[in-house]
Amino acid sequence: MQGVVVRYKTKADQGDDNQALVEAVFADLAATHPEGLRYATFRLDDGVTFVHIAFVETEDGSNPLGGSAAFAAFQEGIVDRCDEPPAPSPATVVGSYGFFD
């Protein structure tokens, strides 16, 4: 299973705003139930570091996040919200327990 891990740090005063945008993405996903997407976001204890983990398993390889207006709103201005911009890294699952269930 191939995926991507994205890590970034928001500016000190942007952590809560960023979290609200992320929460809107998950509300949209909960309402639309896109097939083939496994997605999680974590906010680390420093309050400004976020880690997104996404795996896409669609027949045509398209990412369901691309059709989300909430995800588009989240992406808008992300560079301005960050001290360290998003750094995506391809990832392969080596093992998991209950993470993808």
N, C-alpha and C positions, 0 to 999 in steps of 0.2 A: 504494500500500500504506500503510495507516494503522497506527500503533502508538503506543506510549507509552514514554517515557524517565522513569525514576524515580531521583532522586539524594537521598542522605541521608548524614549523618555519625553514626557511632556514638560512644559515649563511649570514651575511650582504652582502658579495660579491657574493652571489649565487642567489639572488632574480630574477635578470633579466634573467639569464641562465635558471632557473627553469620555469619562465614564457614562455620563448621561447619553451621549451620542451612541456609545457601544450598547447600552441598555435598549435604546430605540431599535438598533439592528436586531437584537435578540427578540424583541417584542414583534417585529415584523416577521422574523423567521417563525416564531410560534404561531402567528396568524396564517402564514402562507404554506407552511410545511413543505419546503422544497425537497425534492428527492435527491439523494446522492451527495448530501453535504453533511460533514461532521465538522463541527466548529466550536471552539471554546476560546474565551478570552480571560486572562488573569491580570489583576492589578497587584503588583508586589507591595510589600510592606513599606517601601519608601514613599508610596503614594503617587509617584510619577512614572514608574516603569510599568509598561503594559506588554504582555506577551499574548499574541494570537496564534492559535494552532488550527489549521484548516486542512481537511482532506476531502477531495472531490472524487466521487465515483459515479459519474454520469456516463451514459452510453456514448455521447458525442464529445465528452471531455470538457464541456462548457461548465463554467462556475456559476451556480445559482445566485451567488452574491451579486453578480453583475446586473441582475434584474431587480435588485432591491433599492428602492428610493432612499430608505434609511441608511443603507450602506454608502450610497452616493453622497448623502449629507454628511456622513461620518468622514469620508475621504476628503470632502471639500475643506480646505484650510488646514489639513493635518500638518503640513510643513510649518505653518505659522504657530500651531499649538505646541510644537516640539522644540526641545533643546537638542535632542538626538533624533534625527529622522528615522522613519521606519526602515529596518534592515531585514529584508526577507531572506530566508535560507531554505533551500529545498531540504526535505526531511523524509526519512524512511522509518517506519515503525519497526523496531527491533523486538519489542514485546510490550504487552499492556495487560492490565488486569482490571476489568470493569470499565475502562475508559471509553470504549466504543460501543458499549451495550445500550 
